[in-house]
Amino acid sequence: MNDQSTQRVTAITAVLQLAVLIVGVGGLFFAVGQREESLNGVQQEVSDLKGISADLVKAQILSTAKDGEHERVLRDILRRVERLEESN
C-alpha cells in the first residue's frame, strides 16, 4: 500500500467512525425522548386517577352524610309513630 491509499483508508475510517458516533448519539437521544414521552403519559394517567379517586371519596362522604340524615329522619318518624301508638 502506498501513502495515498493509507490516507484514503484513514479518511474513510474516520468518516465511518463519525457516522457511527452520530447514529449512536441520535439513537441515545431518541431512546431518552421515548422514555420521557412514556413518563409524561404515565404522569397524565396518574393525575387522572388522582382526580377520579378524589371524586369517589367525595361521593362516598356525601352518601354517608345522606345516610346519616335519612337515619335521623327515620328515627324521628319512628318516635312520632310510637308516640301516636301510645296515645291510642
Beta strands, then each sheet from edge to edge (+ up, - down):
end
